[in-house]
Amino acid sequence: MSIHVFCDACKTSYATCIFLRNEFQDQVTCQLLQARSRVAPLKNITIVRLELLACCIGARLADTVKKDLKLEDVDVFYWSDSMDALHWIKKEGPWKTFVENRVKEIRKLSED
């Protein structure tokens, strides 16, 4: 059993969804557990930062789902098509406050 978190954004919104993938006797099933979307702020913000926000709500939602369903020992896979957001999350660096705060939260919630 595993949890898969998909995150994406566009210029008007960002979203995440969580699927539960289960393998049993050579049969694979996937179920949508929960999804969340938000409208982008009125203040102009780059799509890369919106992608980072999508990753952030994805990490929050995955943490909540794991706790609510008592799935603490389940592998969690995070998926995003934003190479920039993934770079921020994986690498250390001096970033502006907005990016640094989101990266810290994502790392804290997904450190398993």
KADA-V499296 format. One record per residue. N is the residue number from 1. NEAR is the number of other C-alpha atoms within 10 Angstrom. Layout:
N/NEAR, N/NEAR
//
This chain:
1/15, 2/15, 3/23, 4/19, 5/21, 6/20, 7/26, 8/23, 9/25, 10/15, 11/15, 12/14, 13/17, 14/22, 15/23, 16/26, 17/20, 18/23, 19/20, 20/17, 21/14, 22/13, 23/11, 24/8, 25/5, 26/5, 27/7, 28/10, 29/11, 30/14, 31/11, 32/12, 33/13, 34/14, 35/16, 36/14, 37/16, 38/15, 39/13, 40/19, 41/11, 42/7, 43/6, 44/9, 45/12, 46/12, 47/19, 48/17, 49/17, 50/25, 51/26, 52/28, 53/27, 54/27, 55/31, 56/24, 57/23, 58/30, 59/25, 60/16, 61/20, 62/26, 63/16, 64/13, 65/17, 66/15, 67/11, 68/10, 69/8, 70/10, 71/15, 72/13, 73/10, 74/13, 75/11, 76/22, 77/14, 78/16, 79/15, 80/19, 81/12, 82/18, 83/11, 84/14, 85/21, 86/17, 87/10, 88/16, 89/20, 90/11, 91/9, 92/10, 93/9, 94/8, 95/11, 96/8, 97/9, 98/11, 99/16, 100/16, 101/12, 102/19, 103/23, 104/12, 105/17, 106/20, 107/14, 108/12, 109/16, 110/16, 111/8, 112/10
//
